[in-house]
């Protein structure tokens, strides 16, 4: 709902999410809220195919994955995906 509200459009320098949605869907929720040159950090299960599919939406929002940091927590592989909006 927030992503659709003009009141929150491009208002935030940093946005962090945790286990909200499939990465491409999550980009659609989060990137409209991030200011130009802001950063969106998505905390996800490690899934290269999901990240790759999300890259298709990055052009739409003029954004780029700056880095992906991988971790293992309690036997589960996790990733922090850092997306910069340009």
N, C-alpha and C positions, 0 to 999 in steps of 0.2 A: 504494500500500500504506500509506503514512504517513497519508493522509487517513482511512483506515478504522481506524487504530489509536487507541484511546482515550488512549494514552500521549502522543500529540502533539496531541490535540484542544485547540483554543484556547490554545496555548502561546506563540505568537509575536506580537510587536508589529508586525514588518514581515516580509513575505514577497515575494521577487522571483522572477519566472520569466522564462525566455527560450526562445521557440520550442518550447514543450512540447506544446501541443495546441490544437485549435479553442477559441476563447474560452469558449463555454458549458461545455465539458468542463473546461477549465482552472479555471473558477470552482469547479466541483465538487471538484476536486483541492485547490485552495488555500485557499478560504474556511473550511473546517472547521478548518484549522490556525491561523488568525488569531484573536487575542483580540478581545474587544469593544473598539471604538474603534481597533483596529489597522488597518494599511493593507496592501493587496495591490497590488503593481505588476507588471503584465504587459507584457512587451516583445513586440510583435507586428508583423507586416506590417500596413500601413494597410488596413483593410477595414471600412468603416462598417456594412455589412450584418451582419458577424460580431459587432460590438460591439452593434448593435441587438438581435440575437437573444440575446446574453448578458444583456441587461437583464431578460429574463423570469425568469432565475434569481436575480437580486439580491434580489427580495422573499423568496424562500425562505430566504436566508441573512441577511436584514435588513441589506443592504449597499447602497451607492450609489456610482456613478461620480462622483468629485469633479472630475476633469479628465482630458483626453486631450491629451497633447503630441505634436505631429507633427514628424518629422524626415525628412530625405532623406540616406541614407548610400550612397555609391557607386551613385547612380541608383535606389535602391530606397526607396520610401516606407515609413517605420516609425512606430510609435506606442508611447508609454508610456501605459498605461491605469492610472490611480490609483483604486483601489476602497477605500472606507472601510467597515468593518464596524461596525454600530451595535448 
